[in-house]
Amino acid sequence: MKKNKIWMILLAMTLLLASCAMARNQSSDSDSAIMEAMPMAAAEAPREEAAKAFADEAGSDAYTTSGGGMDAVERIVIKNADLSIVVEDPVASMDTISQMAEEMGGFMVSSNTYKTTTRSGLEVPNASITVRVPAEKLDEALTRIKALVEDQELDILNESVSGQDVTSEVTDLESRLRNLQAAETQLLDIMENADTTEDVINIFRELTSIREEIEVLQGQIKYYRESASLSAISVYIQAKEALEPITIAGWQPGLEAQKALQALVEGGQALVNLVIWLAIFVLPLAAVIGLPIYFIVKAARKRKHNAGEKAEKEADSTKKAK
């Protein structure tokens, strides 16, 4: 009986390890696709630390990096940037940006070159590229990319930097991960003391389900952390020939038309903002203040009118009595 029990435990543990390896490989493949070939770095917490975290979970509501309270919470922010620039040679600028990313410890995610035809029938090259650089070097990378243009006021068509704070999401995922790892440790201890084949099979099923959830959570945490450590920069590069303004004796009507169009857009935005403020703020406020005043004035006029009619009736009654 003792030998049979040992063989059952060994069989169950072998199946568990095999399923864990398969789940880990699937999770790794999924993470690679999501992160666009981002370098992978994952570490699994030891059982002893997981059990300790599970035991301390009841007395700790917030995950901190150093155990010093909410002030010590690690902020995890994903920063990305988009640029649209005009240069003389889009292909050469694209290669320069790719080389810059590698020098900074990042890499190129994707690149694309194509040709467009101007109104005059001239074919000009355009390019687009997406790179990832260490988040702490994002500002430096943007400065170097903007230095590729001749006139930053005219040749930088668009620039935007976005940030997403995912600290709360990562904190929640890590808390759930610690609970699942502690539950896994406890189930393994229970399996060692299982007496029947049915008990071993049931525990094995629970372990398989928990292990799958652990792999999913580890993949999500890895995605957030690696996205925060490497910022994505997408650059759309246009050829200067495609946007070269027409110049007549030093006068650039195309540039003036562009400025006029920009002024029109800004004027339209101001008008729409005014209408929004009138509809949402001014009109409801006027209604709240004006309606009581209106009814008060109306009631006063009605009372005055009734008093006048009453006085006229009394005067008519007095004349008839005489």
C-alpha positions as CSV (number, residue, x, y, z in Angstrom):
1,M,0.0,0.0,0.0
2,K,2.8,2.3,0.8
3,K,4.6,1.7,-2.5
4,N,1.3,2.2,-4.4
5,K,0.9,5.6,-2.7
6,I,4.4,6.7,-3.5
7,W,4.0,5.6,-7.2
8,M,0.7,7.6,-7.4
9,I,2.3,10.7,-6.0
10,L,5.3,10.4,-8.4
11,L,2.9,9.9,-11.3
12,A,0.8,12.9,-10.4
13,M,3.9,15.1,-9.9
14,T,5.2,14.1,-13.3
15,L,2.0,15.0,-15.0
16,L,1.9,18.3,-13.1
17,L,5.4,19.2,-14.2
18,A,4.6,18.3,-17.8
19,S,1.5,20.5,-17.8
20,C,3.3,23.4,-16.2
21,A,6.0,23.2,-18.9
22,M,3.4,23.2,-21.7
23,A,1.6,26.2,-20.1
24,R,4.8,28.1,-19.6
25,N,5.7,27.6,-23.3
26,Q,2.3,28.8,-24.4
27,S,2.5,31.8,-22.2
28,S,5.9,32.7,-23.5
29,D,4.8,32.5,-27.1
30,S,1.8,34.7,-26.4
31,D,3.9,37.3,-24.5
32,S,6.4,37.4,-27.4
33,A,3.6,38.3,-29.9
34,I,2.1,41.0,-27.6
35,M,5.4,42.6,-26.9
36,E,6.5,42.8,-30.5
37,A,9.7,40.8,-30.0
38,M,10.5,42.6,-26.8
39,P,13.3,41.0,-24.7
40,M,11.8,38.5,-22.2
41,A,12.7,38.4,-18.5
42,A,10.6,36.5,-16.1
43,A,11.3,35.1,-12.6
44,E,9.2,32.8,-10.5
45,A,9.0,33.5,-6.8
46,P,10.2,30.7,-4.5
47,R,7.7,28.7,-2.6
48,E,8.9,30.0,0.8
49,E,8.3,33.6,-0.2
50,A,4.9,32.8,-1.7
51,A,3.8,31.1,1.5
52,K,5.1,34.0,3.6
53,A,3.2,36.5,1.4
54,F,0.1,34.4,1.7
55,A,0.4,34.4,5.5
56,D,1.0,38.1,5.6
57,E,-1.7,39.0,3.1
58,A,-4.4,39.6,5.7
59,G,-2.3,42.4,7.3
60,S,-1.2,44.1,4.1
61,D,-3.7,45.8,1.8
62,A,-1.2,47.6,-0.5
63,Y,1.9,46.1,-2.2
64,T,5.0,48.2,-1.7
65,T,8.5,47.8,-3.1
66,S,10.2,48.3,0.2
67,G,7.5,47.6,2.8
68,G,7.5,51.3,3.8
69,G,3.8,52.0,3.2
70,M,2.0,53.8,0.4
71,D,4.8,56.3,-0.1
72,A,7.1,53.4,-1.2
73,V,4.8,52.1,-3.9
74,E,6.6,51.7,-7.2
75,R,5.0,53.8,-9.9
76,I,4.7,51.9,-13.2
77,V,4.0,54.2,-16.1
78,I,3.9,53.2,-19.8
79,K,5.1,56.1,-21.9
80,N,4.8,56.2,-25.7
81,A,5.4,58.9,-28.3
82,D,4.3,59.8,-31.9
83,L,6.1,62.1,-34.3
84,S,5.5,63.3,-37.8
85,I,8.5,65.1,-39.4
86,V,9.6,66.4,-42.8
87,V,13.2,65.7,-44.0
88,E,15.2,65.8,-47.2
89,D,15.8,62.0,-47.3
90,P,13.2,59.9,-45.4
91,V,15.0,56.6,-45.9
92,A,18.3,57.9,-44.5
93,S,16.5,59.4,-41.6
94,M,14.7,56.1,-40.9
95,D,18.1,54.3,-40.8
96,T,19.5,56.9,-38.5
97,I,16.5,56.5,-36.1
98,S,17.0,52.7,-36.1
99,Q,20.7,53.0,-35.4
100,M,20.0,55.5,-32.6
101,A,17.6,53.1,-30.9
102,E,20.2,50.3,-30.9
103,E,22.8,52.7,-29.5
104,M,20.5,53.5,-26.6
105,G,19.9,49.9,-25.8
106,G,16.6,49.5,-27.6
107,F,15.6,48.0,-30.9
108,M,13.5,48.6,-34.1
109,V,10.0,47.1,-34.0
110,S,8.9,47.8,-37.5
111,S,9.8,50.0,-40.5
112,N,8.1,50.8,-43.9
113,T,9.1,52.7,-47.0
114,Y,6.9,53.7,-49.9
115,K,6.5,56.3,-52.6
116,T,3.8,59.0,-53.1
117,T,3.2,61.2,-56.1
118,T,2.9,64.9,-55.8
119,R,0.5,67.1,-57.8
120,S,3.3,67.9,-60.2
121,G,3.7,64.1,-60.9
122,L,7.0,63.8,-59.0
123,E,7.5,60.5,-57.0
124,V,8.9,61.1,-53.5
125,P,9.7,58.6,-50.8
126,N,8.0,58.4,-47.5
127,A,8.8,56.2,-44.5
128,S,7.5,55.2,-41.1
129,I,9.3,53.4,-38.3
130,T,8.5,52.3,-34.7
131,V,11.4,51.8,-32.2
132,R,11.6,51.0,-28.5
133,V,14.1,52.7,-26.3
134,P,14.6,52.6,-22.5
135,A,12.0,54.8,-20.8
136,E,14.5,56.9,-19.1
137,K,16.0,57.9,-22.4
138,L,12.7,58.8,-24.1
139,D,13.3,62.6,-24.0
140,E,16.8,62.2,-25.3
141,A,15.6,60.0,-28.2
142,L,12.9,62.6,-29.1
143,T,15.5,65.4,-29.1
144,R,17.8,63.4,-31.4
145,I,14.9,62.6,-33.8
146,K,13.8,66.2,-33.9
147,A,17.3,67.3,-34.7
148,L,17.0,65.5,-38.1
149,V,14.8,68.3,-39.5
150,E,16.1,71.6,-40.8
151,D,13.5,73.9,-39.2
152,Q,11.8,72.5,-36.1
153,E,9.0,75.1,-36.3
154,L,7.9,74.1,-39.8
155,D,9.2,70.6,-40.3
156,I,7.8,69.0,-37.1
157,L,4.1,68.4,-38.1
158,N,3.0,66.6,-35.0
159,E,4.5,65.5,-31.7
160,S,2.6,63.8,-28.9
161,V,3.7,61.9,-25.8
162,S,1.2,59.8,-23.8
163,G,1.6,58.1,-20.4
164,Q,-0.5,55.4,-18.7
165,D,-0.1,54.7,-15.0
166,V,-0.7,51.0,-14.5
167,T,0.5,50.8,-10.9
168,S,-2.9,49.7,-9.5
169,E,-3.3,47.1,-12.2
170,V,0.2,45.6,-11.5
171,T,-0.4,45.8,-7.7
172,D,-3.7,43.8,-8.1
173,L,-2.1,41.2,-10.4
174,E,0.8,40.7,-8.0
175,S,-1.5,40.3,-5.0
176,R,-3.5,37.7,-6.9
177,L,-0.4,36.0,-8.0
178,R,1.0,35.6,-4.4
179,N,-2.3,34.2,-3.3
180,L,-2.4,31.6,-6.0
181,Q,1.3,30.6,-5.4
182,A,0.5,30.1,-1.7
183,A,-2.5,28.1,-2.6
184,E,-0.4,26.0,-4.9
185,T,2.1,25.3,-2.1
186,Q,-0.6,24.2,0.2
187,L,-2.1,21.9,-2.4
188,L,1.2,20.3,-3.0
189,D,1.6,19.6,0.8
190,I,-1.9,18.1,0.9
191,M,-1.1,15.9,-2.1
192,E,1.9,14.4,-0.3
193,N,-0.5,13.2,2.5
194,A,-3.3,12.0,0.2
195,D,-4.3,8.4,0.9
196,T,-6.4,7.5,-2.2
197,T,-6.1,7.7,-6.0
198,E,-9.3,9.8,-6.2
199,D,-7.8,12.4,-3.8
200,V,-4.6,12.6,-5.8
201,I,-6.5,13.1,-9.0
202,N,-8.8,15.8,-7.6
203,I,-5.8,17.7,-6.1
204,F,-4.0,17.4,-9.4
205,R,-6.9,19.0,-11.2
206,E,-7.0,21.9,-8.8
207,L,-3.2,22.3,-9.2
208,T,-3.5,22.3,-13.0
209,S,-6.2,25.0,-12.9
210,I,-4.2,27.2,-10.4
211,R,-1.0,26.8,-12.4
212,E,-2.8,28.0,-15.6
213,E,-4.0,31.1,-13.7
214,I,-0.5,31.7,-12.3
215,E,1.0,31.6,-15.9
216,V,-1.6,34.1,-17.1
217,L,-0.9,36.5,-14.3
218,Q,2.8,36.3,-14.7
219,G,2.4,37.0,-18.4
220,Q,0.3,40.1,-17.7
221,I,2.7,41.4,-15.1
222,K,5.6,40.9,-17.5
223,Y,3.8,42.8,-20.2
224,Y,3.1,45.8,-18.0
225,R,6.6,45.9,-16.6
226,E,8.5,45.5,-19.9
227,S,6.1,48.0,-21.6
228,A,7.0,50.5,-18.8
229,S,10.7,49.9,-19.1
230,L,10.8,50.3,-22.9
231,S,9.0,53.2,-24.5
232,A,7.7,53.0,-28.1
233,I,8.3,55.8,-30.5
234,S,6.4,55.9,-33.8
235,V,7.8,58.2,-36.4
236,Y,6.1,59.2,-39.7
237,I,8.7,60.7,-42.1
238,Q,7.7,62.7,-45.2
239,A,9.9,64.0,-47.9
240,K,10.4,67.8,-48.0
241,E,9.7,67.8,-51.8
242,A,6.2,66.7,-51.2
243,L,5.4,69.7,-48.9
244,E,7.7,72.3,-50.5
245,P,5.6,75.5,-50.7
246,I,5.3,77.5,-53.9
247,T,7.5,80.7,-53.7
248,I,6.8,83.8,-55.8
249,A,9.3,86.6,-55.4
250,G,9.8,85.6,-51.7
251,W,6.1,85.2,-51.1
252,Q,4.8,81.8,-50.1
253,P,1.0,81.6,-50.8
254,G,0.9,77.9,-49.8
255,L,2.4,78.7,-46.4
256,E,0.0,81.6,-45.9
257,A,-2.9,79.4,-46.9
258,Q,-1.8,76.8,-44.3
259,K,-1.7,79.5,-41.6
260,A,-5.1,80.8,-42.6
261,L,-6.5,77.2,-42.4
262,Q,-5.0,76.8,-39.0
263,A,-6.5,80.1,-37.8
264,L,-9.9,78.9,-39.2
265,V,-9.6,75.7,-37.3
266,E,-8.7,77.5,-34.1
267,G,-11.6,79.9,-34.6
268,G,-14.0,77.1,-35.1
269,Q,-12.7,75.4,-32.0
270,A,-13.3,78.5,-30.0
271,L,-16.8,78.9,-31.4
272,V,-17.7,75.2,-30.6
273,N,-16.2,75.6,-27.1
274,L,-18.4,78.7,-26.6
275,V,-21.5,76.8,-27.6
276,I,-20.6,73.9,-25.3
277,W,-20.2,76.3,-22.3
278,L,-23.5,78.0,-23.2
279,A,-25.4,74.7,-23.4
280,I,-23.9,73.0,-20.4
281,F,-23.1,75.8,-18.0
282,V,-24.7,79.2,-18.8
283,L,-28.2,78.0,-19.8
284,P,-28.8,75.7,-16.9
285,L,-27.5,78.3,-14.5
286,A,-29.7,81.0,-16.0
287,A,-32.7,78.6,-15.7
288,V,-32.0,77.9,-12.1
289,I,-31.7,81.6,-11.3
290,G,-34.2,83.1,-13.8
291,L,-37.2,80.8,-13.3
292,P,-37.8,81.7,-9.6
293,I,-37.5,85.4,-10.5
294,Y,-39.9,85.0,-13.4
295,F,-42.6,83.3,-11.3
296,I,-42.2,85.9,-8.5
297,V,-42.6,88.8,-11.0
298,K,-45.5,87.0,-12.6
299,A,-47.2,86.5,-9.2
300,A,-46.6,90.1,-8.3
301,R,-48.2,91.4,-11.5
302,K,-51.2,89.1,-11.1
303,R,-51.7,90.3,-7.5
304,K,-51.5,93.9,-8.7
305,H,-53.9,93.3,-11.5
306,N,-56.4,91.6,-9.1
307,A,-56.1,94.5,-6.7
308,G,-56.9,96.9,-9.5
309,E,-59.9,95.0,-10.6
310,K,-61.1,94.9,-7.0
311,A,-60.7,98.6,-6.6
312,E,-62.7,99.2,-9.8
313,K,-65.5,96.9,-8.6
314,E,-65.7,98.8,-5.3
315,A,-65.8,102.1,-7.1
316,D,-68.6,100.9,-9.4
317,S,-70.6,99.6,-6.4
318,T,-70.2,103.0,-4.6
319,K,-71.5,104.9,-7.7
320,K,-74.5,102.6,-8.0
321,A,-75.3,103.0,-4.3
322,K,-75.5,106.8,-4.7
